[in-house]
């Protein structure tokens, strides 16, 4: 069951400083209650006297009136005055001679004293029990505030929510205006002002209060500062001060119990700010550690896997530079071809690294337009065929016109990466097929090969950054593990999906989807007729 939020209005009005107008209203209300009770008691006593009841019954009525007055009023003074008034009213109305304060019988003075003591003691006990009950209720209320404070602060995210939650609980506790100064090193920010009768906090300049709070900060919060208007308390954990709370007192000091509870809330707030700072630092350290690990992986991979093509390029260049005259035409062409292939491999690697960097930094922006998916596929296949001389790449289309809203350059990169990956890990003479079809509201591209396939344990990992599964391609180079990672990032940025499956009887199948773009037939015919 969800805990209900406590009302910000105080439930014990005597616990809070009252304004003069409010205080006068409370006094008037208590006087009226006392007068009404004694009017009722006097009326009932007159009735008892007419009915012939004894004096002891009438005395009990007035004692009951004093008891009721003690219960319904908020100060001991009313009980004392009621006790004295009951003696004089009884003497005036019911003792002989009536309607006079004189008493002729010798026993009346003793009766008056006993009546006064009985009424006063009864009223005092009633007030004491009332105060004890009120104090118990206040303690329970304050304990509930502390519990709710801990829960609210544990759910708060960020400094603003923590300070706002603490301010709410402080106002529930003492119903005072307060200022919260957040500490930035050895300086204080402009205060957040929380008024007792308003929910939100507003930022404003309070130069005088800020100077007093700065004194507390400069003094390392070794003592509590107070002036005629505010009480200044530090939000402190060990030797670190997170801010200063200024509570408006206006010459009405807080009770010791209220100050104790206030310090408890402030300490909870400081602890929450400490935890929030530790969480931010831990998150920053984790991001930094991950970045350092990625950088180390990249440098280690580059140092190992770029050595082969760079060594081959430099060796071929040296051979051409110093031995060109001794080399025949076919040998020179083979060397040129090897240099071209190694340099193209390096160019593709750099392109993938640049894309990966943009993704990590959140700078990869899509330049989407309405494109025919078939045209994108054909352009990518033409690019691949220029270097896939030992493999055969075939395409098929179940739908002639599939229009997608996509970044054509990035989708071409996805197809090139997947097809190039299939060529690298399949033996010469293998066939790679690219199929385009419609699947519901999505266009699907299926790229399959007839190689050795991908183990089930690696099907999810191959889309991770820098994961290559330990496989080596034909020329003994190892992939950096960025190609498929980029494919997934690009497809997901297009609101599509990508996955890998087994091809039967052997091989792998990569599938990715793209959202279809609605196309109107007469618009397409109009475009064709206009030569566009």
C-alpha positions in Angstrom: 0.0 0.0 0.0 1.4 3.4 -1.0 2.0 5.8 1.9 -0.1 8.9 1.8 1.7 12.1 1.8 1.4 14.1 5.0 -0.4 17.4 4.9 1.8 20.4 5.1 -0.4 22.1 7.7 0.6 21.6 11.3 -1.7 19.4 13.4 -0.6 20.9 16.7 -1.1 24.6 16.6 0.3 25.2 20.0 3.7 23.9 18.7 4.2 26.8 16.4 4.6 30.5 17.0 1.3 32.3 16.4 0.9 35.7 14.9 -0.8 38.3 17.2 -4.1 38.3 15.3 -4.2 34.5 15.5 -3.2 34.5 19.2 -6.0 37.0 20.0 -8.4 34.7 18.1 -7.4 31.7 20.1 -7.7 33.5 23.4 -11.2 34.8 22.5 -12.3 31.3 21.5 -11.0 29.8 24.8 -12.8 32.5 26.8 -16.1 31.8 24.9 -15.8 28.1 25.5 -15.2 28.6 29.3 -18.1 31.0 29.6 -20.5 28.7 27.7 -19.4 25.7 29.9 -20.1 27.7 33.1 -23.3 29.0 31.8 -24.4 25.5 31.1 -23.1 24.3 34.5 -24.9 27.1 36.3 -28.2 26.4 34.4 -28.0 22.7 35.3 -27.2 23.6 39.0 -30.2 25.9 39.2 -32.4 23.1 37.9 -30.9 20.7 40.5 -31.6 23.3 43.2 -35.2 23.7 42.2 -35.6 19.9 42.2 -34.2 19.7 45.7 -30.8 18.1 45.0 -28.2 18.4 47.7 -25.3 20.9 47.6 -22.8 18.0 46.9 -24.6 17.3 43.6 -24.3 21.0 42.6 -20.6 21.1 43.6 -20.0 18.0 41.4 -21.6 19.8 38.4 -19.1 22.7 38.8 -16.2 20.3 39.2 -17.4 18.7 36.0 -17.5 22.2 34.4 -13.8 22.8 35.4 -12.8 19.4 34.0 -14.5 20.2 30.7 -12.9 23.6 30.6 -9.5 22.0 31.1 -10.1 19.6 28.2 -11.4 22.1 25.6 -9.0 25.0 26.3 -5.3 25.2 25.6 -3.8 26.7 28.7 -3.7 26.0 32.5 -4.9 29.6 33.2 -8.4 28.7 32.1 -8.5 25.8 34.6 -7.3 28.0 37.5 -9.8 30.8 36.7 -12.6 28.2 36.3 -11.8 26.7 39.6 -11.9 30.1 41.4 -15.0 31.2 39.4 -16.9 28.0 40.4 -16.3 28.7 44.1 -17.6 32.3 43.8 -20.6 31.3 41.6 -21.6 28.5 44.0 -21.2 30.9 47.0 -23.2 33.6 45.3 -26.1 31.5 44.0 -26.5 28.6 46.4 -25.2 29.3 49.9 -27.2 31.2 52.5 -27.7 34.1 52.2 -28.2 33.7 48.5 -27.1 36.3 45.9 -24.4 37.4 48.3 -20.8 36.5 48.7 -21.3 36.3 52.5 -21.4 32.8 54.1 -23.0 32.5 57.6 -22.5 28.8 58.3 -19.1 27.9 59.8 -18.5 24.9 57.5 -18.7 26.9 54.2 -15.1 28.1 54.1 -13.9 24.5 54.4 -16.4 23.6 51.6 -15.1 26.4 49.4 -11.5 25.3 49.9 -12.2 21.7 49.2 -14.3 22.6 46.2 -11.5 24.8 44.8 -8.8 22.2 45.4 -10.9 19.4 44.0 -11.7 21.4 40.9 -8.2 22.7 40.4 -6.5 19.3 40.9 -9.0 17.6 38.6 -8.5 20.2 35.9 -4.7 20.1 36.3 -4.7 16.3 35.9 -6.9 16.6 32.8 -4.5 19.1 31.3 -1.5 17.0 32.1 -3.1 13.9 30.4 -4.0 16.1 27.5 -0.5 17.4 27.2 1.0 13.9 27.4 -1.4 12.7 24.7 -0.5 15.7 22.5 3.2 15.2 23.1 2.8 11.5 22.1 0.9 12.5 19.0 3.6 15.1 18.1 6.4 12.5 18.6 4.5 10.0 16.4 4.0 12.8 13.8 7.6 13.8 13.9 8.8 10.2 13.7 6.5 9.7 10.6 8.0 12.8 9.1 11.5 11.4 9.6 10.5 8.1 8.0 8.9 9.8 5.1 11.9 12.1 4.7 14.3 9.1 4.4 12.0 7.5 1.8 11.6 10.7 -0.2 15.3 11.4 -0.2 16.1 7.9 -1.3 13.8 8.3 -4.3 15.0 11.8 -5.2 17.2 12.1 -8.3 19.6 15.0 -8.4 20.3 17.9 -6.1 17.2 19.8 -6.9 14.8 17.0 -6.0 16.7 16.3 -2.8 16.6 19.9 -1.6 12.9 20.2 -2.6 12.0 17.1 -0.7 14.0 18.3 2.4 12.3 21.7 2.3 8.8 20.1 2.1 9.5 17.9 5.2 11.0 20.8 7.2 7.9 22.9 6.5 5.7 20.0 7.6 7.7 19.8 10.8 7.9 23.4 11.9 5.7 25.4 9.4 8.3 28.2 9.0 9.6 30.0 6.0 13.1 28.8 5.1 16.1 29.5 2.8 18.4 26.9 1.5 21.9 28.0 0.3 23.7 25.4 -1.8 27.5 25.4 -1.3 29.9 25.4 -4.3 33.3 25.0 -2.8 33.8 27.9 -0.4 31.0 30.0 -1.9 27.2 29.9 -1.6 24.6 30.1 -4.4 21.6 32.4 -4.3 19.1 30.9 -1.9 16.1 28.8 -2.7 13.2 30.4 -0.8 10.5 28.1 0.5 7.5 29.8 2.0 5.3 28.0 4.6 2.1 28.4 2.6 3.5 27.6 -0.9 4.7 24.4 -2.5 7.4 25.5 -4.9 10.8 27.1 -4.2 12.0 30.3 -5.9 15.5 31.6 -6.3 16.2 35.1 -5.3 19.0 37.3 -3.9 19.0 37.7 -0.1 22.3 39.5 0.5 21.9 39.9 4.3 21.0 36.3 5.0 23.6 35.1 2.5 26.3 37.0 4.4 25.3 35.3 7.7 25.2 31.9 6.0 28.7 32.6 4.6 30.0 33.2 8.1 28.7 29.8 9.1 30.4 28.3 6.0 33.7 30.1 6.7 33.6 28.9 10.3 33.3 25.2 9.1 29.9 25.0 10.8 31.5 24.6 14.2 28.6 26.4 15.8 25.0 27.3 15.0 24.4 31.0 14.1 21.3 32.9 14.9 20.1 36.4 14.5 16.8 38.1 15.2 15.2 36.7 12.1 16.8 33.4 11.1 18.4 30.3 12.6 21.3 29.1 10.4 22.1 25.3 10.3 24.7 23.6 8.1 24.0 20.6 5.9 27.2 18.8 6.8 28.7 15.2 6.5 32.0 14.8 8.3 34.1 17.7 7.0 32.1 18.5 3.8 29.5 21.2 3.9 26.8 20.9 1.2 24.8 24.0 2.1 23.2 26.1 4.8 19.5 26.1 5.9 18.1 29.3 7.3 14.9 28.9 9.3 12.8 32.0 10.0 12.2 32.5 13.7 11.2 36.2 14.0 12.1 36.3 17.8 10.0 33.2 18.4 12.7 30.6 19.1 12.2 26.9 18.2 11.7 24.3 20.9 14.5 22.0 21.7 12.6 19.0 20.3 11.9 20.9 17.1 15.5 21.8 16.7 16.5 18.2 17.3 14.1 17.0 14.6 15.1 19.8 12.3 18.8 18.7 12.6 17.7 15.1 11.9 16.0 16.1 8.6 19.0 18.3 7.6 21.4 15.5 8.4 19.3 13.1 6.2 19.4 15.7 3.4 23.2 16.1 3.7 23.6 12.3 3.6 21.4 12.1 0.5 23.6 14.8 -1.1 26.7 12.9 -0.2 25.3 9.7 -1.7 24.2 11.6 -4.9 27.8 13.0 -5.2 29.3 9.6 -4.7 26.9 8.1 -7.3 27.9 10.8 -9.8 31.6 10.3 -9.2 31.2 6.6 -9.4 29.3 6.9 -12.7 31.9 9.3 -14.1 34.7 6.9 -13.0 32.9 4.0 -14.7 32.5 6.0 -17.9 36.2 7.0 -17.8 37.2 3.4 -17.1 35.1 2.2 -20.0 36.6 4.9 -22.2 40.1 3.9 -21.2 39.3 0.3 -21.8 38.0 1.0 -25.2 41.0 3.1 -26.0 43.3 0.4 -24.8 41.4 -2.2 -26.8 41.6 0.0 -29.9 45.3 0.7 -29.6 46.1 -2.9 -28.9 44.0 -4.1 -31.8 45.5 -1.5 -34.1 49.0 -2.3 -33.0 48.6 -6.0 -33.8 46.2 -6.0 -36.8 47.5 -3.0 -38.8 51.1 -4.2 -38.7 50.5 -6.7 -41.5 49.0 -4.4 -44.2 51.3 -1.5 -43.3 54.4 -3.8 -43.5 53.1 -5.2 -46.8 52.6 -1.8 -48.3 56.0 -0.5 -47.2 57.7 -3.7 -48.4 56.0 -3.5 -51.8 56.8 0.2 -52.1 60.5 -0.5 -51.2 60.6 -3.3 -53.8 59.2 -1.1 -56.5 61.5 1.8 -55.5 64.8 -0.2 -55.6 64.0 -3.2 -57.9 61.5 -2.0 -60.4 63.8 -2.5 -63.4 64.3 -6.2 -62.5 60.6 -6.9 -62.1 58.5 -8.1 -65.0 55.1 -6.6 -65.9 53.0 -9.3 -64.2 54.9 -9.0 -61.0 54.6 -5.3 -60.9 50.8 -5.5 -61.5 50.5 -8.0 -58.7 52.4 -5.7 -56.4 50.2 -2.7 -57.4 47.1 -4.9 -56.7 48.4 -5.9 -53.3 49.2 -2.3 -52.4 45.7 -1.2 -53.6 43.9 -4.0 -51.6 45.9 -3.3 -48.4 45.2 0.5 -48.7 41.5 -0.1 -49.3 41.4 -2.3 -46.2 43.0 0.5 -44.2 40.5 3.1 -45.7 37.6 0.9 -44.7 39.0 0.5 -41.2 39.4 4.3 -40.8 35.8 4.8 -42.1 34.5 2.4 -39.5 36.5 4.0 -36.8 35.1 7.4 -37.7 31.6 6.1 -37.7 32.2 4.4 -34.3 33.6 7.7 -32.9 30.5 9.6 -34.1 28.2 7.1 -32.5 30.1 7.2 -29.2 29.9 11.0 -29.1 26.3 11.1 -30.2 27.2 13.0 -33.4 25.8 10.5 -35.9 22.9 12.4 -37.6 20.7 10.8 -40.2 20.2 12.6 -43.5 17.0 10.7 -44.4 15.2 10.9 -47.7 12.7 8.8 -49.5 14.8 6.2 -51.4 14.1 3.1 -53.5 15.7 0.2 -51.5 16.6 -1.7 -54.7 18.7 1.2 -55.9 20.6 1.3 -52.6 21.3 -2.4 -52.8 22.4 -2.3 -56.4 24.8 0.6 -55.7 26.3 -1.3 -52.7 26.7 -4.5 -54.7 28.5 -2.7 -57.5 30.9 -1.3 -55.0 31.5 -4.8 -53.5 31.9 -6.5 -56.9 34.9 -4.4 -57.8 37.0 -6.3 -55.2 35.0 -9.5 -54.7 36.6 -11.3 -57.7 36.7 -14.7 -56.1 33.0 -14.7 -55.0 29.7 -14.3 -56.7 27.1 -11.8 -55.3 23.6 -12.2 -56.6 20.5 -10.1 -55.9 16.7 -10.9 -56.0 13.7 -8.7 -55.4 10.2 -10.0 -54.4 8.9 -6.4 -54.7 9.9 -4.2 -57.6 9.3 -0.9 -55.8 10.0 -0.7 -52.1 10.3 2.9 -50.9 12.0 3.5 -47.5 12.9 6.7 -45.6 16.6 6.2 -44.9 20.0 7.7 -45.1 21.2 6.0 -48.3 24.9 6.4 -47.6 24.6 4.7 -44.2 22.4 1.9 -45.4 24.9 1.2 -48.2 27.6 1.0 -45.5 25.5 -1.6 -43.7 25.1 -3.8 -46.8 28.8 -3.4 -47.7 29.9 -4.3 -44.2 27.7 -7.4 -44.1 28.5 -8.6 -47.6 32.2 -7.9 -47.1 32.1 -9.8 -43.9 30.5 -12.8 -45.7 33.2 -12.7 -48.4 36.0 -12.6 -45.9 34.8 -15.6 -43.9 33.7 -17.9 -46.8 36.0 -19.9 -49.1 36.7 -18.6 -52.7 33.9 -19.6 -55.2 31.2 -19.2 -52.6 28.0 -17.3 -53.4 26.5 -14.5 -51.4 22.9 -13.6 -52.0 21.0 -10.4 -51.2 17.2 -10.6 -51.1 14.8 -7.7 -50.7 11.2 -8.2 -49.8 8.3 -6.7 -47.9 7.4 -7.9 -44.4 4.3 -6.2 -43.0 5.0 -2.5 -42.6 8.7 -3.0 -43.0 11.1 -3.7 -45.8 13.5 -6.6 -45.1 17.0 -7.2 -46.6 18.3 -10.8 -46.3 22.0 -11.4 -46.9 23.0 -15.1 -46.8 26.2 -17.0 -47.5 27.3 -20.6 -47.6 30.3 -20.5 -45.3 30.8 -22.2 -42.0 28.2 -20.3 -40.2 28.3 -18.6 -36.7 28.1 -20.6 -33.5 25.0 -19.9 -31.4 27.1 -18.6 -28.5 28.4 -15.9 -30.7 25.2 -14.8 -32.5 24.5 -11.9 -30.0 28.2 -11.1 -29.3 29.1 -10.4 -32.9 27.2 -7.1 -32.8 29.3 -5.9 -29.9 32.1 -3.4 -30.3 35.6 -4.9 -30.9 34.2 -8.5 -31.0 35.5 -10.6 -33.8 35.2 -14.1 -32.3 38.8 -14.9 -32.8 38.2 -15.6 -36.5 40.9 -14.7 -39.0 40.3 -13.9 -42.7 42.1 -15.4 -45.6 45.2 -13.1 -45.5 45.7 -13.8 -41.7 44.3 -10.4 -40.7 41.9 -10.1 -37.8 38.9 -7.9 -38.0 38.6 -5.0 -35.6 35.0 -6.0 -34.7 33.5 -2.7 -35.7 31.6 -3.5 -38.9 28.7 -5.4 -37.4 28.6 -3.0 -34.4 28.1 -0.1 -36.8 25.5 -2.0 -38.7 23.4 -2.5 -35.6 23.8 1.1 -34.5 22.8 2.4 -38.0 19.8 0.1 -38.3 18.5 0.9 -34.8 18.9 4.6 -35.6 16.5 4.0 -38.5 14.0 2.3 -36.1 14.7 -1.1 -37.6 16.0 -4.4 -36.3 19.0 -6.6 -37.3 19.7 -10.2 -36.4 21.7 -13.3 -37.6 20.4 -16.8 -38.2 21.7 -20.1 -39.5 21.6 -20.8 -43.2 20.6 -24.4 -44.3 22.4 -26.6 -44.8 25.4 -24.4 -43.8 26.3 -20.7 -43.6 24.8 -17.6 -42.0 21.9 -15.3 -42.8 21.8 -11.6 -41.8 18.5 -9.9 -41.8 17.7 -6.2 -41.2 14.5 -4.2 -41.6 13.7 -0.6 -42.4 10.3 1.2 -42.1 8.5 1.5 -45.4 7.7 4.9 -46.8 4.1 5.4 -48.2 4.1 6.0 -51.9 1.3 7.0 -54.2 1.1 5.4 -57.5 0.1 8.6 -59.5 3.0 10.5 -57.8 5.5 7.8 -59.0 4.0 7.9 -62.5 4.2 11.7 -62.5 7.8 11.5 -61.5 8.6 9.0 -64.3 6.7 11.1 -66.8 8.7 14.2 -65.9 12.0 12.4 -66.3 12.9 12.6 -62.6 
